[in-house]
Amino acid sequence: MIPVEPDELTSWREEALCRDLTEVDFFPTPEDTVAINQAKEVCASCPVARACLEYAIETRQFEGIWGGHTPKERVKLRRLWQEEIRRAS
């Protein structure tokens, strides 16, 4: 994971495809696979999905689809990234 400066944490939001979408639910229930897949489809073509994902992991967002990942997926990614950092040290 690339360290993000505090003033850069949210600058990506201006370019996020989800910014003005009201017809897609980015905070669906875990059981709503249709809504989850719709949100992930938007994220898949978003130019700032990586920054969004990093923000969600760094700020420990426990709800919603961020950067195309569910909360459970982000927990797994966070663990992997932390392990990579430990190995690199």
Secondary structure, DSSP 8 states (H G I E B T S, - for coil): -----GGGSSGGGGG-GGGG--SS-SS--TT-HHHHHHHHHHHHT-TTHHHHHHHHHHTT--SS-BTTB-HHHHHHHHHHHHHHHHHH-
